[in-house]
Amino acid sequence: MEIVTNSFKFNTYVDYAFQHRYRSKDISFIFKKEIFMAFLLLIFSSIMNLMYGVYFRRPAVYFYTYINDDGELKNEIGIEDA
């Protein structure tokens, strides 16, 4: 019997009910919570990225170089409305 029990003796000083309450919870709860928080982080960072693009982006600036009818080289700046 000693081999089967591996010298286990019940310790009355240890509160096994307290340990059971924390060890019996399923670890999938932690993973579900982590996935939910990662999803929230993805949503908030996407919203912040879109707000940055709307409020702080400059309009696109294009430089046009062409030769007019008189043979002169002209440079013009064209700004695209954002």
N, C-alpha and C positions, 0 to 999 in steps of 0.2 A: 504494500500500500504506500510505502514511503516513496517509491519510484513514481507512482501515478500522481500523487499530490505534490511532488517536488518540494517537500518540506514546508508546505504552506500551513501556517497557523493563523487563525482568525485573530486579528488585533482589535481589542475592544476600545483602544484609545483613539483609533482613527475613525472619523465620521465618514463611513462609506456612502451614506445617503447624500451627503454634500458633494462628494466626488461623482456619484452617479448622475446627479442633476446636471452637471456641466459636461461630463464625458458622454452622456447618452444622446446629446443633440447631434443631429445629422450635419455633416460637414457641407452638404449641398446648400444649406442655408447661407453659409459664408460665400460660396461661389455665386449664388443667385444675387446676393447683395453686391458683390464686386462687379458683376456684369451690369446690374442696374446702375450703379454709380459710374461705370465707364460709359454707359449709354448717355447718362445725364451730362457727363463731361464732354462727350462728342457733340451733343446738341448745343450746349452753351458755347463751346469754342466755334462751332459753325455759325451761330448767331453773331458772335463777336467778329468773326471774319467778314460776314456780310455787312455788318454795320461799319466796319473799317472801310470796306470797299465803297460804300455809299457816301460816307461823310468825309473821308480824307483823300480820296483818289483825285488826282488832277485830271483834267480833260486831256485827251491824246493830242499831241502837237505834231504836225507834219510840216516838213519843209518842202516846198515845191521849187524846183529850178527848171527854168525853160528859157527859150530864146523867143523874144517877141518879133513882130513884123519888121521892126527896124534893124534887127540883127543884134540887139543888146541882150546880154545875159541877165535874167531877172531871178531874184530869190523872193519867194513869198512864204509867209507862215500861215498855215491853215489849222484852225483849232476845231476839233470835232466836239460837238456837244455831248456831254456825258449823260 
